Amino acid sequence: MKKTNSIKIGFSGTHSTGKTTAARELARRLREDGYSCGVVSGLVRTYVAKGYVVGREARLELNLALLSSFIERTLNYHSCDFVIWDRTLADFWAYARMSPKVPREWLKLLQIMSRLPMLRPNVLFYVPIEFHLETNGIRPQDFEYRRVADDRIREAITRFKWQFMLLSGSRVERRTFVYNCVRSHTISASNHKK
């Protein structure tokens, strides 16, 4: 496997905040600029379709499956200019912390893994709750659960000592902000290599 310096862009936030939309729109714009992009997305939907339970009743098996798929897909895009995640280890940590069926050792492992360069975003956008929860058949329609998940994601980002940018506003404002931040990071990173 050829070693590369893919720029890893992460979106963290509770369900139904627009992370996947933002990730896909960023990938489209970067591809238009001539960059190669791999988007790691749709993991939870994949496992719900296979019969796994999400929410407070999620078990360690789901967490193992999600993490292994996340790492595998990230590795599959090792030669891309950008790897874009619509969720990060912070999201996995937060949802696992909310399930009494997931051992606490799992949280410690995720916290240790958050220091690995391969799994640490170069640019991280925290996406707060700004939209009404839509029924999608994936996540619980529990507004308190969603609020607590949001708190836990912010807790994870703090524990992981990850820097982040707040992604807020309309879809157009978000799209513009994300693109400009990533382009700025790309220019800055290329200047450091010179």
N, C-alpha and C positions, 0 to 999 in steps of 0.2 A: 504494500500500500504506500503510495507516494505521500510524503508529508507535505501539507500545505498550510497556509495561514489564512484559512477561511475566516471571514468576519462573521461572528455569531450575533444575531439580532434576536432578542427575546421579548415576548409580550407576556406579562403576568397580570392576573386579575381573576376574580371569580367568574363563574359561568355567565354567559349572555351579556358581556360588556363590550363586545366588538373586537376581541383579540384576533380571531380568525380572519375577519374581514380586513383588518389593518395589515395582517401578515400577507395575505394574498394580494392586496393592492400594492404593498411595498414591493413584493416580488415582481409584479407586472411592470412597475415603473423601472426597476433596476434592470430587468430583461430588455426593456425598450432602450436603455442606455448601453446595452451590450454586455452586461454582466451575467454570469451564470449564477443561478440561485436554486437552492434546494429548500423546500418548505416542509417542515415536520408538523403535520396537522392531522386532526381527525382521529387521534388515538382513542379517546374515550368512546366515541361513536363505534369504532371497530369492536371494542370489547363488550359494549352493551349489546351489539348485534350477536355476539357469541354467547350471550347469556349471563355475563358478569353483572353484579349488582353494584351501583354507585351510591354515594351518599353516606349516611351514618352507618349503614350496614356493610359498607365495602370491607373486603377482607384483604389480607396480605397478598393473596394470589393475584388479585387485580393490580395491586401496587407493583408487584414483581413484573407482571406482564406489561404494564404501562412503561416502567423504567427500561426494561429490556428492549421494547420496541422503540422508545425514544433514542436510546443509545445506538441501536442498529441503524435506524434511519439517519441519524446524525453522521454515523460512519459512512453510510452509503453516499453521502454528499461531500466527502472529504476533499474532492478536487474542485468544488464550486467556489466561486468568489465569495458568496454569501450563503450561510445557513440561517434560515429564519424559523423560529419556533413560535407557535401560537400558545404555548405554555412552557414553563421552565421547571427546574427542580423545586423552585419556591412554591409553585402551584401543587406539585406532587406532595411536598412536605405538609402544606396547609391542609389539604383534604385528608391525608393520612392521619394527621393529628386529631382530626375531628371524628375519626372512627375508633370506637373502643376495641374493635376487633383487630387493629393493627398494633403490633408490639412497638414499644417506645424505642427499642434498639434500631428499628427501621428509620426513625426520625434522625437518630444519631448518624447512621450510615449516609443518609441524604445530605446531612450537614457537612460531613467529611467530603463527600463527592462534590459538593458545591465549590470546593477549592480547586478541582481539576480544571485546567485550562480548556479541555475539550467540552466541558459541561457548564462553563461559566460564560455568560453572555458578554460580548464586548460592548454592546449597547443594549440597555434594558429599558423598556417602557412599562411602567405600572399603569394599568387601566382601571380606574375606579368605577364604582356603580353609578351610572348616569341614566340608564335606560330602564324601562319597565321590563320585568321578567316575562319572556315569551315562552309559551309552552312548546317544548321541542321533543318531549318524550325521553330525554337523556338525563337531565338533572332534576332533583326534587323541586317542586314548585313552592318551596318553603322560604319565605322572605327572610326569616330570622336565620335560617341556615346559610343563606346567601350572604347576609351581613357578617356573620361570624367567619365564614370562609374568607371574606375580604379582609377582615382583621387579621386572620391567621396568615394570609399571604403577605401582608405588610410586615408581620412579625418575622416570617421566614426571610424576607429580603434583608431585614435588619440583622438577624442572626447570621446570615451568610455574608454580611458586610459587603453587599453588592450596591454599587451606585446605580441610581435609576433616574429616569425623567418621567414626570407625570404626563400622561396622555389624556387630554380632556377636550371637550368641545364637539362641534358638529363633525360629521363624517369628512367633509371637505377640509375643515381645520385640522383634523387629526391626520389626514392623508398628507397634507402639506407639511405639517410639523415633523412627522416621522421621516418623510423623504429628505427634508432639509437637514435634520439631525444626522441621518445616516450618511448623506453626502458629505457633510462637514467632518464626520468621523473618518470617512474614507480618505478625504484629502489630507487630514491631519496624520493619519497612519502612513500614507505614502510619503509625506514630508519627513517623517521620522526615519524612514528606511534609507533616505538619501544621504 
